[in-house]
């Protein structure tokens, strides 16, 4: 491979994952809301931690599942601390595709890349800017989003943090950040413990197929 091709590959990689979009370091609460701003029930809520292109999302559910995303490397893992397991997040949560650092002037580049990581064909968003708004004292770029299947969402991106502050679906459901605290985040928050084992659902299915409990589906 000659030098020109190497440089082209590097540029394409930077364009795909948007490495220049790196957010600041901060933590925040995640809240699930109705269109009128009231808390959605049931709503998981949770916490979010960001350090540059690394994101940790802790959802307050019974299993205490957390998601670790590295938007620069194009990875997203679902971690089950109680079982000491982790696996590729894939389409287990739309948050791993959307709650990532973005370029406020061109956020769909990063969202499309993370949708590809998740294997989500519906996440190849197209974006159109719709001005700016003030959200709790923070300047946010408003973005109208539409998927290839016609799914519509609205996003608000913090112009300073280079990170989404809020998303609203067509039916009015909202997920938003609250209580943002800008401060360095401990590196340990974004690391999977060495004692955790990677879980591959495909391997489990293969083992079941070799057992007496497997029944071939009727064609």
C-alpha positions as CSV (number, residue, x, y, z in Angstrom):
1,X,0.0,0.0,0.0
2,X,1.5,3.3,-1.0
3,X,1.6,6.5,1.1
4,X,-1.4,8.1,-0.7
5,X,-3.6,5.1,0.0
6,X,-2.5,5.0,3.7
7,X,-3.4,8.7,4.1
8,X,-6.8,8.1,2.4
9,X,-7.6,5.2,4.8
10,X,-6.7,7.4,7.8
11,X,-8.9,10.2,6.5
12,X,-11.8,7.8,5.9
13,X,-11.5,6.4,9.3
14,X,-11.6,9.8,10.9
15,X,-14.6,10.8,8.9
16,X,-16.5,7.6,9.8
17,X,-16.2,7.8,13.5
18,X,-15.8,11.6,13.9
19,X,-12.7,11.5,16.2
20,X,-12.5,15.3,16.1
21,X,-15.9,15.6,17.9
22,X,-14.4,14.6,21.3
23,X,-16.6,15.8,24.1
24,X,-15.5,17.3,27.4
25,X,-15.4,15.3,30.6
26,X,-18.6,15.3,32.7
27,X,-21.2,13.3,34.5
28,X,-25.0,13.6,34.5
29,X,-28.3,12.0,35.4
30,X,-30.4,10.3,32.8
31,X,-34.1,10.9,33.1
32,X,-37.1,9.5,31.1
33,X,-39.8,12.0,30.6
34,X,-43.2,12.5,29.0
35,X,-43.9,15.2,26.5
36,X,-45.1,17.5,29.3
37,X,-41.9,17.1,31.2
38,X,-43.2,14.7,33.9
39,X,-41.3,11.6,34.8
40,X,-42.2,8.6,32.6
41,X,-43.5,5.5,34.4
42,X,-42.1,3.0,34.1
43,X,-38.8,4.8,33.4
44,X,-35.3,3.4,34.0
45,X,-33.3,6.6,34.4
46,X,-29.7,6.2,35.3
47,X,-26.4,7.9,35.2
48,X,-24.0,8.9,32.4
49,X,-20.2,9.5,32.5
50,X,-18.2,11.0,29.6
51,X,-14.5,11.4,29.1
52,X,-13.6,12.5,25.6
53,X,-14.9,9.8,23.2
54,X,-15.5,7.3,26.0
55,X,-19.1,7.0,27.5
56,X,-20.5,4.9,30.3
57,X,-24.2,4.5,30.7
58,X,-25.6,3.0,33.9
59,X,-29.3,2.2,33.7
60,X,-31.2,1.8,37.0
61,X,-32.8,-1.5,36.3
62,X,-32.9,-4.7,38.3
63,X,-29.9,-6.3,36.5
64,X,-27.8,-3.1,36.8
65,X,-26.6,-3.4,33.3
66,X,-24.1,-0.8,32.2
67,X,-22.9,0.1,28.7
68,X,-19.4,1.1,27.8
69,X,-18.9,2.9,24.5
70,X,-15.7,4.1,22.9
71,X,-16.8,6.1,19.9
72,X,-13.3,6.7,18.7
73,X,-12.6,2.9,18.4
74,X,-16.2,2.1,17.4
75,X,-16.9,-0.3,20.2
76,X,-20.0,-0.7,22.5
77,X,-20.3,-3.3,25.2
78,X,-23.1,-4.3,27.5
79,X,-21.7,-5.3,30.9
80,X,-23.5,-7.4,33.5
81,X,-21.6,-6.8,36.8
82,X,-23.6,-9.3,38.8
83,X,-22.7,-12.1,36.4
84,X,-19.2,-10.7,35.7
85,X,-19.9,-10.9,31.9
86,X,-19.8,-8.6,29.0
87,X,-20.9,-8.8,25.4
88,X,-21.1,-6.7,22.2
89,X,-24.0,-4.3,22.9
90,X,-25.4,-4.5,19.3
91,X,-29.0,-3.4,19.4
92,X,-29.6,-3.9,23.1
93,X,-29.9,-0.1,23.7
94,X,-30.5,2.8,21.3
95,X,-28.5,4.9,23.8
96,X,-25.2,3.3,22.7
97,X,-25.9,4.7,19.2
98,X,-27.2,8.1,20.1
99,X,-25.6,9.1,23.5
100,X,-22.1,9.6,22.1
101,X,-19.9,12.7,21.4
102,X,-20.9,14.4,18.1
103,X,-19.9,17.3,16.0
104,X,-22.9,19.7,16.5
105,X,-22.7,20.9,12.9
106,X,-22.8,17.4,11.5
107,X,-23.9,14.9,14.2
108,X,-25.3,12.2,11.8
109,X,-21.8,11.1,10.8
110,X,-21.1,9.8,14.3
111,X,-24.6,8.5,14.8
112,X,-24.5,6.6,11.5
113,X,-21.1,5.1,12.4
114,X,-22.4,3.9,15.8
115,X,-25.5,2.4,14.2
116,X,-23.2,0.4,12.0
117,X,-21.3,-0.8,15.0
118,X,-24.7,-2.0,16.5
119,X,-25.8,-3.6,13.2
120,X,-28.9,-1.4,13.3
121,X,-30.1,-0.7,9.7
122,X,-32.8,1.7,11.1
123,X,-30.1,4.0,12.6
124,X,-28.7,5.5,9.4
125,X,-30.1,8.8,10.4
126,X,-30.3,11.9,8.2
127,X,-30.1,15.2,10.0
128,X,-31.2,18.7,9.5
129,X,-30.4,21.6,11.8
130,X,-33.3,23.6,13.2
131,X,-31.7,26.5,15.0
132,X,-30.6,26.6,18.6
133,X,-32.4,26.6,22.0
134,X,-31.5,27.3,25.6
135,X,-31.9,24.1,27.8
136,X,-31.4,24.8,31.5
137,X,-29.0,27.6,30.7
138,X,-27.0,25.6,28.1
139,X,-26.9,26.5,24.4
140,X,-28.1,23.5,22.4
141,X,-28.2,22.9,18.6
142,X,-31.6,21.5,17.6
143,X,-31.4,18.7,15.1
144,X,-34.3,17.0,13.2
145,X,-33.6,13.4,12.6
146,X,-35.2,10.8,10.3
147,X,-34.3,7.2,9.7
148,X,-34.5,5.2,6.4
149,X,-37.7,3.7,7.7
150,X,-39.3,7.0,8.4
151,X,-38.7,7.0,12.2
152,X,-38.4,10.6,13.4
153,X,-36.6,12.0,16.4
154,X,-35.5,15.4,17.6
155,X,-32.1,15.9,19.2
156,X,-30.6,18.8,21.1
157,X,-26.8,18.9,21.2
158,X,-24.8,21.0,23.7
159,X,-22.6,23.3,21.7
160,X,-19.8,23.3,24.3
161,X,-19.9,19.7,25.5
162,X,-20.4,18.4,21.9
163,X,-22.8,15.9,23.4
164,X,-26.6,15.3,23.2
165,X,-28.6,16.9,26.0
166,X,-32.0,15.5,25.0
167,X,-33.8,13.3,22.5
168,X,-37.6,13.3,21.8
169,X,-39.4,10.7,19.8
170,X,-42.4,11.4,17.5
171,X,-44.8,10.3,20.2
172,X,-43.3,12.8,22.7
173,X,-41.2,10.4,24.9
174,X,-38.0,12.1,26.1
175,X,-34.7,11.0,27.5
176,X,-32.6,13.9,28.8
177,X,-29.6,14.8,30.8
178,X,-30.0,16.5,34.2
179,X,-27.5,17.7,36.9
180,X,-24.5,18.0,34.6
181,X,-21.2,18.3,36.4
182,X,-18.2,19.1,34.4
183,X,-15.2,17.5,36.0
184,X,-12.5,14.9,35.1
185,X,-13.8,11.3,35.2
186,X,-11.8,8.4,36.7
187,X,-10.4,6.2,34.0
188,X,-11.5,3.1,35.9
189,X,-15.2,3.9,35.0
190,X,-14.6,3.1,31.4
191,X,-12.6,-0.2,31.9
192,X,-14.0,-3.7,31.9
193,X,-12.4,-5.7,34.8
194,X,-9.9,-8.3,33.7
195,X,-11.8,-11.0,35.6
196,X,-15.0,-10.4,33.5
197,X,-15.6,-13.0,30.7
198,X,-16.9,-12.1,27.3
199,X,-20.2,-13.8,26.5
200,X,-21.0,-14.8,23.0
201,X,-24.7,-15.7,22.5
202,X,-23.8,-17.6,19.2
203,X,-21.6,-20.0,21.2
204,X,-24.4,-20.7,23.6
205,X,-26.8,-21.5,20.8
206,X,-24.2,-23.7,19.2
207,X,-23.9,-25.7,22.5
208,X,-27.7,-26.0,22.8
209,X,-27.9,-27.3,19.3
210,X,-25.5,-30.1,20.2
211,X,-27.6,-31.1,23.3
212,X,-30.7,-33.2,23.7
213,X,-33.0,-30.2,24.3
214,X,-32.5,-28.7,20.9
215,X,-35.5,-29.1,18.5
216,X,-35.1,-28.1,14.9
217,X,-37.7,-25.5,13.8
218,X,-40.4,-26.8,11.5
219,X,-40.0,-25.5,7.9
